[in-house]
Amino acid sequence: MAEADRSTPGFISEFFTPEFINDPYPSYRWLHENAPWFKVPDAPLHVAVRYADCQELLRDRRLGHGFRERMVTQFGEEVFERHPAYKGLGNSILLMDPPDHRRIRTLVAKAFDARRTEAMRPRVREIAHRLIDRFEAEGSGDLVALFNHPLPVLVICEMLGVPEADHGRFIGGSKVAGRIIDPTPMSADELSDADERVRENHAYFSGLLDERRRQPQDDLLTALVHAETEDGKLSYDELIANVSLLFAAGHETTVNLIGNGLLALWRHPDELAKLRADLDLAPSAVEEFLRFDSSVQLSGRTALEAFEFKGQPIAKGDQVLTLLAAANRDPAVFTDPDRFDISRDEAKPLSFGGGIHFCLGAQLARIEADEALRVLFERLPGLELDGVDAPSRKPTITLRGLERLPARW
Ligand code: HEM
């Protein structure tokens, strides 16, 4: 398809409105029916909506990030170098291209492996119980603050080896978390907040990494310090940037997965009853949470060379957005895609991305959400959510989640 006409529920200006953030799914349905692969008028931006197209584009090596080059072209070398938020992101595997991406991802994956992740399952359960012990007697409160947020933060702190005395500093979160990976630029205030956060985290983790070098422990930080392949070890900047990435990616996304999932359950009482009656449905409920209302809505790439995709020319440097959450509602892949069904057994959702950047934490996220659900329903059988018709949402676009989730138990 060529350029979408002006009636496309226009991207950037018309698309990312508060109404869209509140409920993007009618727009995604419209796109499936009218503009499943289109170029945004007057902008070097292409948008993929279908499951198969998103999957193919994510695996296409002609697309990558070219992050440093893009930022320097957009803002100038001096600005890029001056902002730790940009520089840090540029050193993380999330925005790297091969061959550096392969070298560093292999090292990180060696430390953050399936064995270490699966070994966390009992600890995830214990942490969930400990959190509920703290707030059970209160009878009501905000589940995001009391449970959904601290759970994955404490899990990733513990995996990395952040001492318990320091956990508190990470519980608060940041008011601009996630904004840096949105398709719309950050304001000066947001950027300065993000810089400050990155500076604090870098200072903190560099201290811990030095300690681990001197005194190894059985934790992920030590494993990262010592990870080595025939291509060598992680440099200091790479270590810090990727520890920060694991930390950031390791909480915001999972917090939102649990919140979006609980909201969907309460909006579909039959499915809620089904899960309450059989908690062994939790893993398949989590898959449906991921599909139905993904905490990562989209993923962006830059064309590293000019090429054509489905008849549409893409110029070098153009941006391509894969709308993962729209792909998860593709009627060609999912039966009755707008129906929430916790026992659905169809294709895997695209929520964890695809290709060389496929989420490293997918297994951890699934374990966390599975255990969170089981413990929550076991411990709080009378749990009820309030205000599910008008929940308060975070203003971010790429990461979709709830600001608060008022509940009684
Ligand atoms: C619901 C939870 C999560 C979702 C939906 C999610 C989603 C994603 C997606 C879509 C990507 C690819 C981004 C892209 O291609 O542009 C990604 C990458 C990544 N995720 Fe996750 N994630 C989740 C949880 C986690 C957790 C718990 C961790 C680690 C503790 C993690 C670590 C990473 C890392 C390190 C990458 C970068 C991989 C690379 O670029 O090679 N994620 N995630």
Residues whose N, C-alpha, C, O or C-beta is under 5 A from the ligand:
A	BS01	HEM	I93 L94 R105 L246 A249 G250 T253 T254 L257 S295 V296 S299 G300 S351 F352 G353 G354 I356 H357 F358 C359 L360 G361 A362 L364 A365
